[in-house]
Amino acid sequence: MGGVLTSPENLGVWNSMYFANDALHRNKRKQSCDGKEYFTCICFLSAIVPFLYRQMGVSSSTANHSRTPEQLDVQFLGERCPFGDAELWHLYRCYQAWQSQTSKTTFLKDWAGACWNRRSKLPHTEAKEDDSSTQQTMALEEYVEKIAQVEREVLPVDFGNRLYQRAFTISENAYGTQPPESSTSRDHLEAFFEGLSNASRRGSRAALQVMFRNCQATKNENNEVTIQATEFIQLGYRLALTSEFLQGNHASIPVINDTQQHDETLLALAQSIVEQRKKRMTYIQTDSTTNSTDDFAVTFEDILEWSEAVAPTFASILPTLFHTILFPGMSHSSTGRTAYEFPWVTDDSKPSSFFQNPTSSLLFTFGCLSPALGGSYYCLYTSTQDGLSFNRLQNALLGYSGPTLLLARTTGKKGSILGAFTASPWKESKDFYGNTDCFLFQVAPRTSIFRPSGSDRNFMYCNSYARSKGYDQQAHGIGFGGTTTEPRLFFPESFEQCIAGSRDLTFAHGQLLPDGQRFFELDSLEVWGVGGSEVVAAALGAQHQARAIKAENLRKARTVDRAQFLDDFQSGVIESKAFAHRNQVDHGRAGTYDEAKK
């Protein structure tokens, strides 16, 4: 066979293969290789490899025979699943261990236990190879008990087994039962890994589809499959809490009580899906015959459009949970995908009138609106503790270099909650500034997001009366959108008669307050530093440094003034100025006396 490969007629072929392979490697290293050359190399290699196999008297199928069944399975999966080689082998070994379990309990417990047992084999994890078997066993028991806890107290009843039945099998056979006899082990393997891919790596549409299929479905009068928006939002909230608990971000199990079943913030988020459905229906038909008697019934397309427009990180909730289960200890950032990060209030923050507990549904809502609103929150200003003082508010904002979240609650029995997110540092200016990451929102009684429209760039505004003594004839306070004389959302220095408009050129149109209200009175106001621990720490450090520089400059100015005063006093300048002033006073008095005599 060696003579065949090194024959003169084949030496040219080998040389061509060498140069083609070199070109491909240069392209991979992003060196000089254009698209045309790359395409030519691929075509050449695709044609020449079977030729060489034929020259050697070996077919490609014969080459596969030299591989083990496991290698063939992983190769088969690698052509279909969006996992890296190391990840795929890890999951395949977990699949083998899970299949070999003699007694099944629940899908989540059994599968999570299989993945946890192999966590030390994963790259980029905190688990150590030298863990003793006792520690491994104890850790496994602890972890499985955690899974059992969330299945009992957080997740919907029988969620894991229903998930397996609807996303991981060929014919939706119940968990623990044998697959249909007509299916092969390869069919079962493919269906299972298809479920893993959809739940964790296939993107927003696939993940939302898995969640949709795990809700109670019905058909409406138009034969559309619908689910309850309230059930869908509740499922997302519970999955997010489960992920946080399994990652160790909550010391105790999150409790879902009866009041949270009808939480107004979650209802507002569900209502926003219904509003998105109404918008979609106005685009696709002219009549209103599709109005359903079920106020919260929505289709998958409604949810998909809602996720893109209102809550872009909601679709990351299920993939984040599955990454936590599939790859224990491995950072989600290693996948290059956006994770859902449940917001949390730092321990050193001031007490909040908005976020009453670590599992607040309002925190969950903000985490859904933008990736920048996940992670740690630090309170920069709160009216309940700092008072409704514009000077204190401005002092809290100026110098802070990170993104901020401004929250306002209106007065009334059921006050509305509205506000703005800004990614640019605050500064005092007569002009607008900021960037397209800024947006306005309402989160109670409904959830509505007003992102930049692209027509104007009047994002944020901070202008005090003291800056110009009122000579600029502009609005004095903090505002967003609109103009310098009438911002779209505006908090005046007095905090009286605040404005929430419905239209401007910078942000999308829509009501910030219910029932067409325009003016409102403040019940409470808070500003939070957001963006994650590192971002908040860096922004606070910059603010402390700016304040220290300002204080040092004031100290130097006072020192210079004192030194100048001593020099003037010793040289007699002070005394001469004092006598000059006294002479002016005496002259004035004399003039007054003379006028009186006349």
C-alpha positions in Angstrom: 0.0 0.0 0.0 2.9 2.3 0.7 4.1 1.9 -2.9 0.7 3.0 -4.2 0.8 6.1 -2.0 4.3 7.1 -3.1 4.0 6.3 -6.7 5.1 9.1 -9.1 1.5 9.7 -10.3 0.3 10.2 -6.7 3.2 12.4 -5.5 1.6 15.4 -7.2 -1.7 14.7 -5.5 0.0 14.6 -2.1 1.8 17.9 -2.8 -1.5 19.5 -3.7 -3.1 18.2 -0.5 -0.3 19.7 1.5 -0.7 23.1 0.1 -4.5 23.0 0.3 -4.3 21.9 4.0 -1.8 24.7 4.7 -4.2 27.2 3.1 -7.0 26.0 5.4 -4.8 26.3 8.5 -3.8 29.9 7.5 -7.4 30.8 7.1 -8.1 29.4 10.5 -5.3 31.5 12.0 -6.8 34.5 10.1 -3.7 34.9 8.0 -3.6 35.5 4.2 -6.2 33.3 2.6 -9.2 34.9 0.8 -12.7 33.4 0.5 -12.1 32.1 -3.0 -8.9 30.3 -2.1 -10.7 28.8 1.0 -13.6 27.5 -1.1 -11.2 26.1 -3.7 -9.3 24.2 -1.0 -12.5 22.7 0.5 -13.7 21.5 -2.9 -10.3 20.0 -3.7 -10.0 18.1 -0.4 -13.6 16.9 -0.7 -12.8 15.3 -4.0 -9.3 14.0 -3.3 -9.8 12.2 0.0 -12.2 9.5 -1.5 -9.7 9.2 -4.4 -6.9 8.4 -2.0 -9.1 5.9 -0.1 -9.8 4.1 -3.5 -6.0 4.1 -4.3 -5.3 2.5 -1.0 -8.1 0.0 -1.6 -10.0 1.3 1.5 -13.5 2.8 1.5 -14.6 5.5 3.8 -17.1 3.1 5.4 -14.1 0.7 6.1 -12.3 3.6 7.8 -15.3 4.0 10.1 -15.1 0.3 11.0 -11.8 1.1 12.8 -13.7 3.3 15.2 -15.5 2.1 18.4 -19.3 2.4 18.7 -18.8 5.2 21.2 -16.7 7.2 18.7 -19.2 6.7 16.0 -22.0 7.9 18.3 -20.1 11.0 19.2 -19.2 11.7 15.6 -22.9 11.3 14.7 -23.9 13.7 17.5 -21.2 16.2 16.6 -22.6 16.6 13.1 -26.0 17.5 14.7 -25.5 19.2 18.0 -24.0 22.6 18.9 -21.5 21.4 21.5 -17.8 21.3 21.6 -15.8 18.1 21.5 -15.1 18.0 25.2 -18.6 19.0 26.1 -20.0 16.3 23.8 -17.9 13.6 25.3 -18.9 14.7 28.8 -22.6 14.6 27.9 -22.3 11.3 26.1 -20.6 9.7 29.2 -23.4 11.3 31.4 -26.0 9.8 29.0 -24.4 6.3 29.4 -24.4 6.6 33.2 -28.0 7.9 33.2 -29.1 5.0 31.0 -27.4 2.4 33.2 -29.3 3.6 36.3 -31.4 0.6 37.5 -34.0 2.7 39.3 -35.4 6.0 38.0 -36.7 8.7 40.3 -37.3 11.9 38.4 -35.7 13.1 35.2 -34.1 16.2 36.7 -32.7 14.3 39.7 -31.3 11.4 37.7 -29.8 13.4 34.9 -28.4 16.1 37.2 -26.8 13.5 39.4 -25.2 11.9 36.4 -23.7 15.2 35.3 -22.6 16.1 38.8 -20.7 12.8 39.1 -18.5 13.7 36.1 -18.0 17.4 36.9 -14.3 17.0 37.7 -13.7 15.8 34.1 -14.8 19.1 32.7 -12.4 21.8 31.7 -12.5 25.2 33.4 -14.3 24.0 36.5 -13.6 24.5 40.2 -13.9 20.7 40.9 -10.7 19.0 41.7 -9.5 15.6 40.5 -8.1 14.6 44.0 -11.5 14.8 45.7 -11.9 11.7 47.9 -14.7 9.2 47.1 -16.4 10.1 50.4 -16.5 13.8 49.5 -17.7 13.0 46.0 -20.6 10.8 47.4 -21.5 13.5 50.0 -21.5 16.2 47.4 -23.7 14.1 45.1 -26.2 13.5 47.9 -26.3 17.2 48.7 -26.7 18.2 45.1 -29.5 15.7 44.4 -31.3 16.9 47.5 -31.1 20.4 46.2 -32.7 19.2 43.0 -35.4 17.4 45.0 -36.0 20.6 47.0 -36.6 22.8 44.0 -38.8 20.2 42.4 -41.0 20.2 45.6 -41.0 23.9 46.4 -40.1 26.0 43.4 -40.8 24.3 40.0 -44.3 23.4 38.8 -45.5 20.0 39.8 -43.9 17.2 37.8 -42.1 19.7 35.6 -39.0 17.6 35.0 -40.8 14.5 33.9 -43.1 16.5 31.7 -40.1 18.2 30.2 -38.5 14.8 29.4 -41.8 13.6 27.8 -42.3 16.6 25.6 -38.7 17.4 24.5 -36.4 14.4 25.0 -38.2 11.4 23.5 -39.3 10.2 20.1 -43.0 9.5 20.9 -43.5 11.4 24.2 -43.3 8.2 26.2 -43.4 8.9 30.0 -40.2 9.0 32.0 -39.1 5.6 33.3 -40.9 3.7 30.6 -39.3 1.8 27.7 -39.1 3.6 24.3 -41.2 2.1 21.4 -39.8 -1.2 20.1 -39.7 0.2 16.6 -37.1 2.8 17.6 -33.4 2.0 17.7 -30.9 3.1 20.3 -29.5 5.6 17.8 -33.0 7.1 17.4 -33.4 7.5 21.1 -29.9 8.9 21.5 -30.6 11.5 18.7 -33.9 12.5 20.2 -32.4 13.0 23.7 -29.5 15.1 22.4 -31.9 17.1 20.3 -33.7 18.0 23.5 -30.4 19.0 25.2 -29.5 21.2 22.2 -32.9 22.9 22.1 -33.0 23.6 25.8 -29.5 24.9 26.0 -27.7 25.9 22.8 -30.1 26.4 19.8 -31.0 30.0 20.6 -34.0 31.9 21.6 -36.7 30.4 19.4 -35.8 26.8 20.4 -35.6 27.5 24.1 -38.9 29.4 24.1 -40.5 26.5 22.1 -39.4 24.1 24.8 -41.0 26.3 27.5 -44.1 26.8 25.5 -44.6 23.0 25.1 -44.3 22.6 28.8 -47.4 24.8 29.5 -51.0 23.6 29.3 -52.1 24.1 25.7 -55.5 24.5 24.1 -56.8 25.6 20.7 -58.8 28.7 20.0 -61.6 29.3 17.5 -59.0 29.8 14.8 -57.4 26.4 15.5 -54.3 28.1 16.9 -52.4 26.4 19.8 -52.5 28.8 22.8 -51.3 28.8 26.3 -51.9 31.1 29.3 -49.4 34.0 29.4 -49.6 34.0 33.2 -48.5 30.3 33.3 -45.7 31.0 30.9 -44.3 34.0 33.0 -44.7 32.0 36.2 -42.7 29.2 34.6 -39.9 31.6 33.6 -39.8 33.1 37.1 -39.5 29.7 38.8 -36.8 28.5 36.4 -34.8 31.6 37.1 -35.1 31.1 40.8 -34.0 27.4 40.4 -31.0 28.4 38.4 -29.9 30.9 41.1 -30.3 28.4 43.9 -28.4 25.7 42.1 -25.6 28.1 41.4 -25.3 28.9 45.1 -26.5 32.5 44.9 -29.2 31.9 47.5 -28.3 30.2 50.8 -31.8 29.0 51.4 -34.4 27.6 49.1 -36.6 30.3 47.4 -40.1 30.2 48.7 -43.1 30.6 46.3 -46.1 31.5 48.4 -49.7 31.9 47.5 -49.4 35.7 47.1 -46.7 35.2 44.4 -49.1 33.0 42.4 -51.0 36.3 41.7 -48.2 38.7 41.9 -49.1 42.0 40.3 -45.6 42.5 38.8 -45.7 39.1 37.1 -49.3 39.8 35.9 -48.1 43.0 34.4 -45.4 41.1 32.5 -47.9 38.6 31.3 -50.2 41.4 30.2 -47.4 42.8 28.1 -47.5 39.5 26.0 -51.2 40.1 25.5 -50.5 43.6 24.4 -47.9 42.3 21.9 -50.5 39.9 20.5 -53.0 42.8 20.0 -50.3 44.7 18.1 -49.5 41.7 16.0 -53.1 41.0 15.1 -53.6 44.6 13.9 -50.8 44.0 11.4 -52.0 40.7 9.9 -55.8 41.3 9.6 -58.2 44.2 9.4 -61.1 42.9 11.4 -61.3 41.9 15.1 -63.0 38.5 14.7 -60.1 36.8 16.4 -60.7 38.5 19.8 -60.8 35.6 22.3 -62.9 35.5 25.4 -59.7 34.3 27.2 -57.8 37.5 28.0 -54.5 35.8 28.6 -54.5 33.2 25.8 -51.4 33.7 23.5 -49.7 31.8 20.7 -46.0 30.9 20.3 -45.6 33.6 17.7 -46.9 36.2 20.2 -44.4 35.1 22.7 -41.5 35.1 20.2 -42.3 38.7 19.1 -42.8 39.8 22.8 -39.4 38.3 23.7 -37.6 40.2 20.9 -39.4 43.5 21.6 -39.9 43.6 25.4 -37.9 41.0 27.3 -34.8 39.9 25.2 -33.1 38.0 28.1 -36.2 36.0 29.0 -35.3 33.4 26.3 -31.9 32.9 28.2 -33.6 31.6 31.4 -34.0 27.9 30.3 -30.5 27.7 28.6 -28.9 29.2 31.7 -30.6 26.6 34.0 -29.6 23.7 31.7 -26.0 24.9 31.5 -25.9 24.9 35.3 -27.2 21.3 35.3 -25.2 19.9 32.4 -21.8 21.5 33.2 -21.6 22.0 37.0 -18.9 24.6 37.9 -18.3 25.7 34.3 -18.8 29.4 33.8 -21.6 30.3 31.4 -19.3 33.0 29.8 -17.2 30.2 28.3 -20.1 29.4 25.9 -20.1 32.9 24.4 -23.9 33.1 24.9 -25.9 35.5 27.0 -27.0 34.2 30.4 -30.0 35.2 32.4 -28.6 36.7 35.6 -31.2 37.2 38.4 -30.6 40.7 39.8 -29.6 41.0 43.5 -29.3 43.9 45.9 -25.8 44.3 47.5 -25.6 43.8 51.3 -24.2 47.4 51.8 -27.1 49.0 49.9 -29.7 51.3 51.6 -33.1 49.8 52.3 -35.3 49.8 49.2 -39.0 50.6 49.0 -39.2 48.7 45.6 -37.2 45.5 46.3 -38.5 44.0 49.5 -36.8 40.6 49.3 -34.0 38.8 47.3 -36.5 36.9 45.1 -38.5 40.0 44.3 -40.6 39.6 41.1 -39.7 43.2 40.2 -36.0 42.2 40.2 -36.9 39.3 37.9 -38.7 41.6 35.5 -35.8 44.0 35.2 -33.5 41.0 34.6 -35.7 40.2 31.6 -35.6 43.6 30.0 -31.8 43.9 29.3 -28.6 41.9 29.9 -27.3 45.1 31.5 -29.9 44.8 34.2 -28.7 41.5 35.6 -26.3 41.0 38.4 -25.7 43.2 41.5 -27.6 46.4 42.3 -26.2 49.2 44.5 -28.5 51.9 45.8 -27.1 55.4 45.0 -30.1 57.3 46.2 -33.5 56.6 47.9 -36.0 59.2 48.8 -37.2 57.2 51.8 -33.8 57.7 53.5 -32.2 60.6 51.7 -35.4 62.7 51.3 -36.9 64.2 48.2 -33.9 66.5 47.7 -32.6 67.4 44.2 -29.2 68.4 45.6 -28.7 64.9 47.2 -30.0 63.2 44.1 -27.6 65.2 41.9 -24.7 64.5 44.3 -25.4 60.8 44.1 -25.4 60.8 40.3 -22.6 63.1 39.4 -19.2 61.4 39.2 -20.7 57.9 39.0 -19.4 56.4 35.7 -21.6 53.3 35.4 -25.1 52.5 34.1 -28.0 53.5 36.3 -31.6 52.5 36.8 -34.0 55.3 37.9 -37.3 54.1 39.5 -40.3 56.3 40.5 -43.6 55.3 42.2 -46.5 57.7 41.8 -48.9 58.6 44.6 -52.2 56.9 44.9 -53.7 53.6 46.3 -52.0 51.6 43.6 -49.2 53.8 42.4 -47.7 53.2 39.0 -44.0 52.3 38.7 -42.0 53.9 35.8 -38.5 55.1 35.1 -35.5 55.0 32.9 -32.3 53.0 32.3 -29.2 54.9 31.2 -25.8 53.4 30.2 -23.9 56.8 30.1 -22.4 58.6 33.1 -24.4 61.5 34.4 -23.1 65.1 34.0 -24.6 68.6 34.5 -25.3 70.1 31.1 -27.7 72.4 29.3 -27.8 69.9 26.4 -29.0 66.3 26.1 -26.5 63.4 25.9 -26.4 59.6 26.2 -26.5 56.7 23.8 -29.0 54.2 22.3 -28.7 51.8 25.3 -31.0 54.2 27.1 -34.7 53.3 27.4 -37.9 54.3 29.3 -40.3 51.8 30.9 -43.4 51.2 32.9 -43.5 48.0 35.1 -46.8 48.6 37.0 -49.7 48.3 36.4 -48.4 47.1 33.0 -45.0 46.3 31.6 -44.1 48.5 28.6 -40.7 49.3 27.2 -39.9 52.4 25.0 -36.6 51.9 23.3 -34.9 54.5 21.1 -36.8 55.2 17.8 -33.7 56.4 15.9 -35.3 59.7 15.0 -33.5 61.8 17.6 -30.8 61.6 20.2 -32.2 63.5 23.2 -31.6 60.6 25.6 -30.8 62.1 29.1 -30.6 65.5 30.6 -29.5 67.0 34.0 -29.7 70.8 34.4 -30.0 72.5 37.8 -31.1 76.1 38.3 -27.8 76.8 40.1 -25.9 76.1 36.9 -27.3 79.1 35.0 -29.3 81.0 37.7 -32.3 80.4 35.4 -30.9 82.5 32.6 -31.0 79.6 30.1 -34.8 79.5 30.1 -34.7 75.7 30.1 -36.3 73.0 32.3 -34.4 72.6 35.5 -34.3 69.0 36.8 -33.6 65.5 35.4 -35.3 64.5 32.1 -35.4 61.9 29.3 -36.4 62.4 25.7 -38.4 65.4 24.4 -36.7 68.8 24.4 -34.8 71.0 26.8 -38.0 73.0 27.5 -40.3 70.0 27.8 -38.7 66.5 28.2 -40.8 63.3 27.7 -40.1 62.1 31.3 -39.2 64.9 33.7 -38.5 65.3 37.4 -38.2 69.0 38.3 -36.0 70.3 41.1 -39.1 70.8 43.3 -40.3 67.2 42.5 -43.8 68.7 42.0 -45.9 68.2 38.9 -43.5 65.6 37.3 -44.2 64.9 33.6 -44.7 61.6 31.8 -45.5 62.2 28.2 -46.6 59.7 25.5 -44.7 61.0 22.4 -41.3 62.4 21.5 -38.8 61.8 18.7 -36.2 59.9 20.7 -38.2 57.1 22.2 -41.0 54.9 20.9 -44.5 56.3 21.4 -46.7 55.0 24.2 -48.2 55.8 27.6 -45.8 55.8 30.5 -48.8 56.1 32.9 -52.3 54.5 32.7 -55.4 56.2 31.5 -53.6 58.9 29.6 -52.2 60.7 32.6 -49.5 63.3 31.9 -48.6 64.8 35.3 -47.9 62.9 38.5 -46.8 63.4 42.1 -43.9 61.3 43.5 -44.4 58.8 46.3 -40.8 57.5 46.2 -37.8 57.7 44.0 -34.7 55.6 43.8 -31.5 55.4 41.6 -29.5 52.2 41.4 -26.1 51.5 40.0 -26.4 48.4 37.9 -24.4 46.3 35.4 -22.8 43.6 37.6 -20.4 43.6 40.5 -17.3 44.6 38.5 -19.0 47.5 36.7 -20.6 48.8 39.9 -17.3 48.6 41.9 -15.4 50.4 39.1 -18.1 53.2 38.9 -18.1 53.7 42.7 -14.3 53.8 42.7 -14.4 56.5 40.0 -17.0 58.5 41.9 -15.0 58.3 45.2 -11.9 59.4 43.3 -13.7 62.4 41.7 -15.0 63.4 45.1 -11.6 63.2 46.6 -10.1 65.3 43.9 -12.8 67.9 44.4 -12.3 68.0 48.1 -8.5 68.3 47.7 -9.0 71.3 45.3 -11.3 73.0 47.8 -8.8 72.4 50.6 -6.0 73.9 48.4 -8.1 76.9 47.6 -8.8 77.6 51.2 -5.1 77.2 52.1 -4.2 79.7 49.4 -6.8 82.2 50.6 -5.6 81.9 54.2 -2.0 82.4 53.2 -2.9 85.4 51.1 -4.9 86.9 54.1 -1.8 86.6 56.4 0.4 88.2 53.8 -2.0 91.1 53.4 -2.3 91.6 57.2 1.4 91.6 57.8 2.1 94.0 54.9 -0.7 96.4 56.1 -2.9 95.9 53.1 -5.7 94.6 55.3 -5.5 97.7 57.5 -5.4 100.1 54.6 -8.4 98.4 53.1 -10.3 98.5 56.4 -9.6 102.3 56.8 -10.6 102.9 53.2 -13.9 101.1 53.8 -14.4 103.1 57.0 -13.8 106.4 55.2 -16.3 105.3 52.5 -18.9 104.5 55.2 -18.3 107.8 57.1 -18.5 109.7 53.8 -21.8 108.0 53.1 -23.2 108.8 56.5 -22.1 112.5 56.1 -23.8 112.7 52.8 -26.9 111.3 54.3 -26.8 113.8 57.2 -26.3 116.7 54.8 -29.3 115.7 52.7 -31.4 115.5 55.9 -30.4 119.0 56.9 -31.4 120.4 53.5 
